[in-house]
Amino acid sequence: MKKSGRNIGNGGFLSRLANDTSGNTLAMMAIALIPICGIIGSGVDTARLYVVKVRLQQACDAGVLAGRKSIVNSSAPLDVSPTGQAQTFFKNNFKNGWMQSASTTFTPSKTSDNQVNGTATTSVPMTVMKMFGAADVAMTVTCQARYDVADTDVVFVLDTTGSMADKPDDSGGGGKIAFTRENGQLGFSTQEASSGSKISGVRSAVLNFYDTVASTADSSTHIRYGFVPYSVSVNVGKAIYDLNPSYLVDSYDYNSRVPAGEANDTVLTGSSNKTVTNTDNTASTACSTGVVRSPTTGYVVTGTYPNANANATRTTTTWASQTGGKAPGTCTVTVEKLKVKWNYQTTTIDTSQFKTFAATTDPTRFGNGTVTWNGCIEEMDTTANLSTFNQSSLPPDLNPDTIPSDDSTRWRPALPELSYWRNSNGNSFNTANNTTSLNSDYVPSNAGNGYPNATTTAGYWMGYNYNSDYVACPKAAKRLSVMTRGEVETYVSASGDLRPGGYTYHDAGMIWGTRFLAPNGPFANDTAAWPNRNAPNRYIVFMTDGAMTNVSQAYHLYGVEQYDARIGGANGVTTYHTARFLAECQAAGNRGIKVYVIAFGTSLTTDLKNCAKYGQGLSFAATDNAGLNTAFQNIAKQIALLRISQ
């Protein structure tokens, strides 16, 4: 019995043991722990590698951006300064040892197309996976930074007033000099300083601007440039005529003169204007007494002005008998040159030929000589005496979208050659009692250096003041077009018409800079998007060396303020012109045109700052030519967008 019981007991233990599953989970977990650790470790280390690579790429990008931004000379290899900048920015964004990284390097280099490449490497040790024998991971990223330009239109609005002949410290400029304009006509400008004039600085800065933008453009980028030199007016006549001749009037009222009539002919004084011939005759019948005018009507004038000669004459014949009536008697013939009498007043003049730029007979001098229009204009209709403007209802001249449709919205040739100043209150008058010259052109002793005395009752030809700042016509503006560097250099060269002269009317320049770029204005086709491309970015670079300077006797964009009062009359016009300038800056901004303003050799006034603000751009101040170049470079870099290209 005992034997049987022991057997039963042993069999029961083994059976129980065989059927007992407690503790199996622990064993299985112990076995499974190894692959689970591998999976978790792989995830942890993979996440670490991802984070390190993202940071390494960010640091690489920061480095090449800093390196490309600091390149000054695009033709030189990557020099010490850009390399140092690139390394500094890389190290600031990726510290060696971060996440236990080691052997971190960053190598920037310059490409053949003036971009900056970068290669960054680091070694990242494994953590969990190191227990499984995983080696450190070598990580490499590449990057490239470039300045890139979208399709872009830039209009330079350049102050070319008389003070631009000076150096930035306002010294060195001289008096007026004559030169031959590009159209072959005589012109006058202010003598530039022998070296370092402000306008010479502008010439260099514009070319450097062109080079900077060109270095950032790829082969598919389209860039167009336009120019609006300004002083008292703007020379946009050719731009208008080429666009549409009907946009110019065929007649307009000028401050000119007309003949006063035949009845009040006045004999010129002085022996040189009188010829007396005495002839002995045997009888009075041989001497036809009386007065004869030749020609019987009208005046014939010959010579070159202002020293013209009138050959209209009055011939008087008288008979004197000898004492006691004895023959022969004396026949006296007196020939006297007649003075031309004029009424100085607003006069309608046919401009249909002048606007074609053809040499046209001068109607104010009885056909003596011809006049060729230089291209400066008077603006279309406007509203006077406004110090603020509503952008939703701008007058025609300030609305860049105005398309000329009638004479109120057409432009008018500026014709100083047919214009004359008159007395101070602007009333018309005649020259019946003036014997200054054969044509009654009043020429003061300082002709060309000032305007006539306000009490003068004789006409003063405005054409004399081409060699002063009262009458000036800048270089012809250039519409937007693709230009080579050589074409830009030729346009701004000293040998061309980009010369200083005239007073400062900022509104004249800004009106036309905005008009050239307005996407819905008369020149919309010039600034339209290229085929299958987005609309271009549009910019005005407005440069001036002085504050608004308005003179009521100057012949400017709106005629002679003293007579025409198109802006506000003789008083307070600076306020009105400034308001117009700022309104046009805002009109530009409202049309997506970004305005950059540079004050050169002058203070950056609140008005200039506000112009840039309204134009959603920036303003700069430059005290010398180097500073001007820096300002232009800063703007060029704003136009060229720095970006990561790979």
Secondary structure, 3 states (H helix, E strand, C coil): CHHHHHHHHHHHHHHHHHHCCCCHHHHHHHHHHHHHHHHHHHHHHHHHHHHHHHHHHHHHHHHHHHHHHCCCCCCCCCCHHHHHHHHHHHHHHCCCCHHHCEEEEEEEEECCCCCEEEEEEEEECCCHHHHHCCCCEEEEEEEEEEEECCCEEEEEEEECCHHHHCCCCCCCCCCEEEEECCCCCEEEEECCCCCCCHHHHHHHHHHHHHHHHHHHCCCCCCEEEEEEEECCCEECHHHHHHHCHHHECCEEEEEEEEECCCCCCEECCCHHHEEEEEEEECCHHHCCCEEEEECCCCCCEECCCCCCEECCEEEEEEEECCHHHCCCEEEEEEEEEEECCEEEEEEEEECCCHHHCCCEECCCCCCCCEECCCCEEECCCCCCCCCCCCHHHCCCCCCCCCCCCCHHHCEEECCHHHCEECCCCCCCEECCCCCCCCCCECCCCCCCCCCCCCCCCCEEEHHHHHHCCCCCCCCECEEEECCCHHHHHHHHCCCCCCCCCCCCCHHHHHHHHHHHHCCCCCCHHHHCCCCCCCCCEEEEEEEECCCCCCCCCCEECCEEHHHHCCCCCCCCHHHHHHHHHHHHHHHHHHCCEEEEEEEECCCCCHHHHHHHHHCCCCEEEECCHHHHHHHHHHHHHHHCEEEECC
